[in-house]
Amino acid sequence: MFDRSPRQVRLTGVGERLPPEARAVPAAGDRARAAAAPAGPAPPHVRAGGPTPAPNGCPR
């Protein structure tokens, strides 16, 4: 993503294209939360993302 030389650091083509896409990620999360909000809060036993804990409470 960067071209580095002893005198400067410049973005590569990929480095120039990535920031607008990265900035769009939080907005996409906001839209997803807004879309799910009418359904109300999830029951306590429902997890959204991340690993599910083992039955004994220890991580797998």
PDB file as gemmi writes it, atoms N, CA and C in Angstrom:
CRYST1    1.000    1.000    1.000  90.00  90.00  90.00 P 1                      
ATOM      1  N   MET A   1       0.807  -1.175   0.000  1.00  0.00           N  
ATOM      2  CA  MET A   1       0.000   0.000   0.000  1.00  0.00           C  
ATOM      3  C   MET A   1       0.862   1.254   0.000  1.00  0.00           C  
ATOM      4  N   PHE A   2       2.129   1.106   0.370  1.00  0.00           N  
ATOM      5  CA  PHE A   2       3.039   2.244   0.382  1.00  0.00           C  
ATOM      6  C   PHE A   2       4.275   1.912  -0.432  1.00  0.00           C  
ATOM      7  N   ASP A   3       4.766   2.897  -1.128  1.00  0.00           N  
ATOM      8  CA  ASP A   3       6.091   2.826  -1.737  1.00  0.00           C  
ATOM      9  C   ASP A   3       6.997   3.664  -0.857  1.00  0.00           C  
ATOM     10  N   ARG A   4       8.004   3.027  -0.287  1.00  0.00           N  
ATOM     11  CA  ARG A   4       8.916   3.740   0.606  1.00  0.00           C  
ATOM     12  C   ARG A   4      10.272   3.874  -0.055  1.00  0.00           C  
ATOM     13  N   SER A   5      10.822   5.040   0.056  1.00  0.00           N  
ATOM     14  CA  SER A   5      12.199   5.262  -0.381  1.00  0.00           C  
ATOM     15  C   SER A   5      12.889   6.005   0.762  1.00  0.00           C  
ATOM     16  N   PRO A   6      14.180   6.159   0.701  1.00  0.00           N  
ATOM     17  CA  PRO A   6      14.858   6.875   1.788  1.00  0.00           C  
ATOM     18  C   PRO A   6      14.351   8.311   1.966  1.00  0.00           C  
ATOM     19  N   ARG A   7      13.764   8.900   0.930  1.00  0.00           N  
ATOM     20  CA  ARG A   7      13.358  10.305   1.013  1.00  0.00           C  
ATOM     21  C   ARG A   7      11.861  10.528   1.145  1.00  0.00           C  
ATOM     22  N   GLN A   8      11.040   9.541   0.822  1.00  0.00           N  
ATOM     23  CA  GLN A   8       9.597   9.772   0.843  1.00  0.00           C  
ATOM     24  C   GLN A   8       8.812   8.482   0.977  1.00  0.00           C  
ATOM     25  N   VAL A   9       7.551   8.646   1.305  1.00  0.00           N  
ATOM     26  CA  VAL A   9       6.594   7.538   1.351  1.00  0.00           C  
ATOM     27  C   VAL A   9       5.414   7.971   0.499  1.00  0.00           C  
ATOM     28  N   ARG A  10       5.042   7.118  -0.465  1.00  0.00           N  
ATOM     29  CA  ARG A  10       3.898   7.428  -1.332  1.00  0.00           C  
ATOM     30  C   ARG A  10       2.944   6.256  -1.325  1.00  0.00           C  
ATOM     31  N   LEU A  11       1.669   6.569  -1.527  1.00  0.00           N  
ATOM     32  CA  LEU A  11       0.669   5.517  -1.638  1.00  0.00           C  
ATOM     33  C   LEU A  11       0.786   4.831  -2.989  1.00  0.00           C  
ATOM     34  N   THR A  12       0.574   3.522  -3.003  1.00  0.00           N  
ATOM     35  CA  THR A  12       0.465   2.789  -4.262  1.00  0.00           C  
ATOM     36  C   THR A  12      -0.956   2.973  -4.779  1.00  0.00           C  
ATOM     37  N   GLY A  13      -1.263   2.403  -5.910  1.00  0.00           N  
ATOM     38  CA  GLY A  13      -2.618   2.459  -6.442  1.00  0.00           C  
ATOM     39  C   GLY A  13      -3.620   1.864  -5.467  1.00  0.00           C  
ATOM     40  N   VAL A  14      -3.273   0.737  -4.865  1.00  0.00           N  
ATOM     41  CA  VAL A  14      -4.153   0.115  -3.879  1.00  0.00           C  
ATOM     42  C   VAL A  14      -4.299   1.029  -2.662  1.00  0.00           C  
ATOM     43  N   GLY A  15      -3.229   1.631  -2.233  1.00  0.00           N  
ATOM     44  CA  GLY A  15      -3.267   2.539  -1.095  1.00  0.00           C  
ATOM     45  C   GLY A  15      -4.171   3.734  -1.350  1.00  0.00           C  
ATOM     46  N   GLU A  16      -4.239   4.177  -2.588  1.00  0.00           N  
ATOM     47  CA  GLU A  16      -5.121   5.297  -2.937  1.00  0.00           C  
ATOM     48  C   GLU A  16      -6.579   4.876  -3.001  1.00  0.00           C  
ATOM     49  N   ARG A  17      -6.840   3.624  -3.385  1.00  0.00           N  
ATOM     50  CA  ARG A  17      -8.227   3.150  -3.508  1.00  0.00           C  
ATOM     51  C   ARG A  17      -8.827   2.698  -2.178  1.00  0.00           C  
ATOM     52  N   LEU A  18      -8.015   2.298  -1.224  1.00  0.00           N  
ATOM     53  CA  LEU A  18      -8.522   1.736   0.023  1.00  0.00           C  
ATOM     54  C   LEU A  18      -9.217   2.733   0.950  1.00  0.00           C  
ATOM     55  N   PRO A  19      -8.724   3.934   1.189  1.00  0.00           N  
ATOM     56  CA  PRO A  19      -9.363   4.821   2.173  1.00  0.00           C  
ATOM     57  C   PRO A  19     -10.856   5.068   1.958  1.00  0.00           C  
ATOM     58  N   PRO A  20     -11.340   5.340   0.750  1.00  0.00           N  
ATOM     59  CA  PRO A  20     -12.789   5.537   0.613  1.00  0.00           C  
ATOM     60  C   PRO A  20     -13.586   4.283   0.994  1.00  0.00           C  
ATOM     61  N   GLU A  21     -13.059   3.112   0.664  1.00  0.00           N  
ATOM     62  CA  GLU A  21     -13.736   1.866   1.035  1.00  0.00           C  
ATOM     63  C   GLU A  21     -13.716   1.683   2.548  1.00  0.00           C  
ATOM     64  N   ALA A  22     -12.588   1.979   3.174  1.00  0.00           N  
ATOM     65  CA  ALA A  22     -12.481   1.844   4.630  1.00  0.00           C  
ATOM     66  C   ALA A  22     -13.424   2.817   5.333  1.00  0.00           C  
ATOM     67  N   ARG A  23     -13.573   4.019   4.804  1.00  0.00           N  
ATOM     68  CA  ARG A  23     -14.486   4.993   5.411  1.00  0.00           C  
ATOM     69  C   ARG A  23     -15.941   4.553   5.295  1.00  0.00           C  
ATOM     70  N   ALA A  24     -16.258   3.723   4.319  1.00  0.00           N  
ATOM     71  CA  ALA A  24     -17.630   3.266   4.126  1.00  0.00           C  
ATOM     72  C   ALA A  24     -18.037   2.194   5.138  1.00  0.00           C  
ATOM     73  N   VAL A  25     -17.088   1.540   5.777  1.00  0.00           N  
ATOM     74  CA  VAL A  25     -17.399   0.432   6.689  1.00  0.00           C  
ATOM     75  C   VAL A  25     -18.251   0.881   7.881  1.00  0.00           C  
ATOM     76  N   PRO A  26     -17.896   1.937   8.611  1.00  0.00           N  
ATOM     77  CA  PRO A  26     -18.756   2.339   9.741  1.00  0.00           C  
ATOM     78  C   PRO A  26     -20.179   2.703   9.300  1.00  0.00           C  
ATOM     79  N   ALA A  27     -20.311   3.350   8.156  1.00  0.00           N  
ATOM     80  CA  ALA A  27     -21.647   3.703   7.669  1.00  0.00           C  
ATOM     81  C   ALA A  27     -22.455   2.450   7.358  1.00  0.00           C  
ATOM     82  N   ALA A  28     -21.821   1.420   6.824  1.00  0.00           N  
ATOM     83  CA  ALA A  28     -22.520   0.165   6.543  1.00  0.00           C  
ATOM     84  C   ALA A  28     -22.988  -0.477   7.845  1.00  0.00           C  
ATOM     85  N   GLY A  29     -22.164  -0.418   8.887  1.00  0.00           N  
ATOM     86  CA  GLY A  29     -22.572  -0.946  10.191  1.00  0.00           C  
ATOM     87  C   GLY A  29     -23.755  -0.178  10.752  1.00  0.00           C  
ATOM     88  N   ASP A  30     -23.723   1.146  10.607  1.00  0.00           N  
ATOM     89  CA  ASP A  30     -24.850   1.966  11.077  1.00  0.00           C  
ATOM     90  C   ASP A  30     -26.135   1.593  10.350  1.00  0.00           C  
ATOM     91  N   ARG A  31     -26.037   1.387   9.033  1.00  0.00           N  
ATOM     92  CA  ARG A  31     -27.231   1.011   8.263  1.00  0.00           C  
ATOM     93  C   ARG A  31     -27.755  -0.352   8.698  1.00  0.00           C  
ATOM     94  N   ALA A  32     -26.852  -1.296   8.965  1.00  0.00           N  
ATOM     95  CA  ALA A  32     -27.268  -2.634   9.402  1.00  0.00           C  
ATOM     96  C   ALA A  32     -27.965  -2.563  10.763  1.00  0.00           C  
ATOM     97  N   ARG A  33     -27.409  -1.770  11.693  1.00  0.00           N  
ATOM     98  CA  ARG A  33     -28.054  -1.623  13.008  1.00  0.00           C  
ATOM     99  C   ARG A  33     -29.420  -0.969  12.870  1.00  0.00           C  
ATOM    100  N   ALA A  34     -29.519   0.041  12.015  1.00  0.00           N  
ATOM    101  CA  ALA A  34     -30.804   0.717  11.816  1.00  0.00           C  
ATOM    102  C   ALA A  34     -31.835  -0.235  11.215  1.00  0.00           C  
ATOM    103  N   ALA A  35     -31.387  -1.092  10.300  1.00  0.00           N  
ATOM    104  CA  ALA A  35     -32.304  -2.049   9.679  1.00  0.00           C  
ATOM    105  C   ALA A  35     -32.792  -3.085  10.692  1.00  0.00           C  
ATOM    106  N   ALA A  36     -31.942  -3.445  11.651  1.00  0.00           N  
ATOM    107  CA  ALA A  36     -32.309  -4.453  12.638  1.00  0.00           C  
ATOM    108  C   ALA A  36     -33.062  -3.862  13.825  1.00  0.00           C  
ATOM    109  N   ALA A  37     -32.995  -2.555  14.019  1.00  0.00           N  
ATOM    110  CA  ALA A  37     -33.603  -1.921  15.195  1.00  0.00           C  
ATOM    111  C   ALA A  37     -35.099  -2.195  15.323  1.00  0.00           C  
ATOM    112  N   PRO A  38     -35.890  -2.189  14.237  1.00  0.00           N  
ATOM    113  CA  PRO A  38     -37.322  -2.452  14.412  1.00  0.00           C  
ATOM    114  C   PRO A  38     -37.626  -3.821  15.023  1.00  0.00           C  
ATOM    115  N   ALA A  39     -36.699  -4.762  14.924  1.00  0.00           N  
ATOM    116  CA  ALA A  39     -36.910  -6.097  15.483  1.00  0.00           C  
ATOM    117  C   ALA A  39     -36.773  -6.093  17.003  1.00  0.00           C  
ATOM    118  N   GLY A  40     -36.218  -5.017  17.569  1.00  0.00           N  
ATOM    119  CA  GLY A  40     -36.023  -4.940  19.014  1.00  0.00           C  
ATOM    120  C   GLY A  40     -34.728  -5.610  19.423  1.00  0.00           C  
ATOM    121  N   PRO A  41     -34.419  -5.576  20.716  1.00  0.00           N  
ATOM    122  CA  PRO A  41     -33.164  -6.181  21.172  1.00  0.00           C  
ATOM    123  C   PRO A  41     -33.189  -7.697  21.028  1.00  0.00           C  
ATOM    124  N   ALA A  42     -32.014  -8.255  20.834  1.00  0.00           N  
ATOM    125  CA  ALA A  42     -31.893  -9.710  20.727  1.00  0.00           C  
ATOM    126  C   ALA A  42     -32.075 -10.337  22.104  1.00  0.00           C  
ATOM    127  N   PRO A  43     -32.636 -11.535  22.164  1.00  0.00           N  
ATOM    128  CA  PRO A  43     -32.724 -12.236  23.449  1.00  0.00           C  
ATOM    129  C   PRO A  43     -31.325 -12.441  24.018  1.00  0.00           C  
ATOM    130  N   PRO A  44     -31.186 -12.543  25.335  1.00  0.00           N  
ATOM    131  CA  PRO A  44     -29.860 -12.647  25.943  1.00  0.00           C  
ATOM    132  C   PRO A  44     -29.058 -13.854  25.467  1.00  0.00           C  
ATOM    133  N   HIS A  45     -29.710 -14.913  25.019  1.00  0.00           N  
ATOM    134  CA  HIS A  45     -28.973 -16.106  24.603  1.00  0.00           C  
ATOM    135  C   HIS A  45     -28.514 -16.031  23.147  1.00  0.00           C  
ATOM    136  N   VAL A  46     -28.805 -14.950  22.453  1.00  0.00           N  
ATOM    137  CA  VAL A  46     -28.393 -14.802  21.056  1.00  0.00           C  
ATOM    138  C   VAL A  46     -27.162 -13.930  21.001  1.00  0.00           C  
ATOM    139  N   ARG A  47     -26.139 -14.405  20.306  1.00  0.00           N  
ATOM    140  CA  ARG A  47     -24.908 -13.642  20.153  1.00  0.00           C  
ATOM    141  C   ARG A  47     -24.772 -13.226  18.705  1.00  0.00           C  
ATOM    142  N   ALA A  48     -24.307 -12.029  18.496  1.00  0.00           N  
ATOM    143  CA  ALA A  48     -24.063 -11.544  17.142  1.00  0.00           C  
ATOM    144  C   ALA A  48     -22.562 -11.443  16.933  1.00  0.00           C  
ATOM    145  N   GLY A  49     -22.001 -12.397  16.226  1.00  0.00           N  
ATOM    146  CA  GLY A  49     -20.576 -12.378  15.914  1.00  0.00           C  
ATOM    147  C   GLY A  49     -19.728 -12.937  17.044  1.00  0.00           C  
ATOM    148  N   GLY A  50     -18.521 -13.274  16.726  1.00  0.00           N  
ATOM    149  CA  GLY A  50     -17.583 -13.791  17.707  1.00  0.00           C  
ATOM    150  C   GLY A  50     -17.813 -15.257  18.000  1.00  0.00           C  
ATOM    151  N   PRO A  51     -16.858 -15.883  18.623  1.00  0.00           N  
ATOM    152  CA  PRO A  51     -16.990 -17.303  18.937  1.00  0.00           C  
ATOM    153  C   PRO A  51     -18.021 -17.539  20.032  1.00  0.00           C  
ATOM    154  N   THR A  52     -18.660 -18.671  19.972  1.00  0.00           N  
ATOM    155  CA  THR A  52     -19.607 -19.066  21.022  1.00  0.00           C  
ATOM    156  C   THR A  52     -18.833 -19.726  22.150  1.00  0.00           C  
ATOM    157  N   PRO A  53     -19.056 -19.315  23.400  1.00  0.00           N  
ATOM    158  CA  PRO A  53     -18.316 -19.932  24.495  1.00  0.00           C  
ATOM    159  C   PRO A  53     -18.689 -21.400  24.660  1.00  0.00           C  
ATOM    160  N   ALA A  54     -17.768 -22.168  25.173  1.00  0.00           N  
ATOM    161  CA  ALA A  54     -18.023 -23.576  25.469  1.00  0.00           C  
ATOM    162  C   ALA A  54     -19.047 -23.660  26.590  1.00  0.00           C  
ATOM    163  N   PRO A  55     -19.766 -24.779  26.716  1.00  0.00           N  
ATOM    164  CA  PRO A  55     -20.793 -24.923  27.754  1.00  0.00           C  
ATOM    165  C   PRO A  55     -20.273 -24.652  29.164  1.00  0.00           C  
ATOM    166  N   ASN A  56     -18.997 -24.929  29.436  1.00  0.00           N  
ATOM    167  CA  ASN A  56     -18.461 -24.694  30.785  1.00  0.00           C  
ATOM    168  C   ASN A  56     -17.988 -23.254  30.977  1.00  0.00           C  
ATOM    169  N   GLY A  57     -18.179 -22.390  29.954  1.00  0.00           N  
ATOM    170  CA  GLY A  57     -17.801 -20.995  30.058  1.00  0.00           C  
ATOM    171  C   GLY A  57     -16.366 -20.691  29.673  1.00  0.00           C  
ATOM    172  N   CYS A  58     -15.580 -21.752  29.420  1.00  0.00           N  
ATOM    173  CA  CYS A  58     -14.192 -21.551  29.019  1.00  0.00           C  
ATOM    174  C   CYS A  58     -14.116 -21.347  27.513  1.00  0.00           C  
ATOM    175  N   PRO A  59     -13.185 -20.530  27.062  1.00  0.00           N  
ATOM    176  CA  PRO A  59     -13.022 -20.380  25.616  1.00  0.00           C  
ATOM    177  C   PRO A  59     -12.562 -21.687  24.988  1.00  0.00           C  
ATOM    178  N   ARG A  60     -12.915 -21.868  23.759  1.00  0.00           N  
ATOM    179  CA  ARG A  60     -12.508 -23.100  23.056  1.00  0.00           C  
ATOM    180  C   ARG A  60     -11.086 -23.028  22.621  1.00  0.00           C  
TER     181      ARG A  60                                                      
END                                                                             
